[in-house]
Amino acid sequence: MPAKNYHVRQAAVSALRAWAKGHDYAETLVERHAHRRQLSSQDRGLLQAILLGVLRNRRVIDHWIGKLRNGKLDPDTRDILRVGLCQLFILGLPDHAAVHETVEVGKANVRGLINAVLRRATTSKKRLMDDLADLAPAITLSHPDWLYNRWKSAFGKANTLALMEWNNQPAETFARINPLRPAPEEMPGTPVEGATGFFKLEGAPPSALLAAGQIYIQDPATRHSVELLDPKPGERILDACAAPGGKSFLIAAAQGGGSSLVCTDSNEKRLPRLRENLERLGCEPSEVAVHDWTKPAPTEWHGAFDAILLDVPCSNSGVIRRRVDVRWRLQQDHIEALLRIQRQILENALPCLKPGGRLIYSTCSIEKDENEDQVAAFVAAHPEVKLTGTRQALPFRDGTDGAFAARLETSA
């Protein structure tokens, strides 16, 4: 007789196997596997906690497996052990449930091994946890060595440890009140100091307010680029990398509706969600179109915009707390490739500004190469462009997602 909730553990193992193939992001896998097995909301929550817990702590979990089991393991068995140890050491679930219901996931010929390793883990837990103090920080806090060393060079060891600890915590949920919709009578959250209209939510987001478009789930760090943009009613503004629409919403709200806003994205498949989000929020952009900004802009857009927001593709190193698998997908050479893409987008967007226009270059990265250095190189190559302001949010300093924005102005 299968254990009561073994199907949740089975879903977690299946999701990890799919993730390892590199085709899907963790958040997508939670939804897919919960739907496939018709999990209740409670079981879906457990699936998410296990999957994200394994990915956040994958390196230290693998260290524990190495201490508890001598010899090779096939990928399926390793993922089952990861799921079991996550429950025991990270989530603190009761030993009997974590062990018994995880063992059921394995094939008959490996259940004895899985049971033995997990039972050994329950009796060795204190020793293994005590030993963490002697491990390298990148193992204890489950980040790649190259990323730890890169951040230590940029921010110092203490800030890097704080950053990695931040990345390993469940992300808090923030919402922005929509000034284009009737305000909710009572906002179920705590106002965010210094970020007008943003609230920190406790528990599940209020579905009624979301459906009515009265609030939008959004981290306070998103405001920096739009505040630098400083949209005015009647200005023709381009949000060049707009999907799913969070910053478009902030622009439209500042303009009183966004009727002169143009939104584009390079992926046509993302446009329906962008349109749906903006419509629900009461935003009415004049145009929503597909365009790849690594290619030249259409002629009719040249000199057409008072202001442009470029929220460019980046390493996402400032949002690892939310995108838990970024740390394992990102490689050093990826940043070099991203720098070339970001520069292409800047070069192709610049001709679309009116004389005296302003362009905001924005990332959710905390890497100097993608931020200050990228902007400095661009300004050096364009004498007609002046850097007039920057904003930066660092998780370990500001308690929000990481973000960077720079305001570039052209001569009139």
C-alpha angles and dihedrals in degrees: 000000000000117000116264098255101021089118089066090055089045089053090050092052092047090050091050090051091051091046092052089059088064101231102106140046121235096248092053091049093054091055094043097049094041090053094044092055094035092235121189117244089258093052091044088055090052091049091052092047092051097044095045091041091056093047094046092049101028097125097050091043089055088050090055091048089054090053094048101042130042116205138031125316128201115238095255094052092046091053091049090052090047089054091048096047092046089058093046102041107022106030096030095223118169112282096234094053096042093049103038098043093044094049088057090064093065126086115260094257094058102036092093091054093046091048092049094049094046093046088051089050092056092054094041098044098107093048093047093048092047090052091060090084090067096051128094111267093241089060096043092048095036105236129132114266093238092055093047091050092046093052093043089057092047103039107014128252099281094052091044092054089049090049094051091047089050091051090054096056123090109264118254119235121239130183134197119216112236111233089194092066130055107280117251113255091235127014111219098221149051121282114246111237112241094010109091114213095014123117133186109230128214119209124350117354111258102262095198093056091046093050091048091051092239092127137022126206105242139144116242090238089073091070096068097076094045093047088053089048089054096196117211128202112266096020116128104236131182122211096193102185097031112153129141086020109235096129092037086059092053091049093048091047091053090049094047096248109351098244090153094045121114117201124195137173133183094229115068090198090066095055098082091057090045091052092045093051094048093046092051090050093050095249117146111192115189091229140012112190143159116248133154105219093202081076126064116276122251111273093243090063094056110113090357105117134073090200139007131201115206109189091178131199108270145163092276088222090144094058103047089122088066100031097046098180096055091092091060097041098046118088129185093249090053090070091056090053091048091052090060092048092048091051091049091052092050092049093049096045098048096074089057093068122098115235107283091020127142132231126196117208109201138179139168088222129110093200116118091213091062095040126029095014094047092050093045092052092049094049091047089056094047115053089182090064124079128192107228104170148352138201127197132183120194118190096220091051106032105029093232137091115295116261143160132199133176128190115220121187129194124217116263 
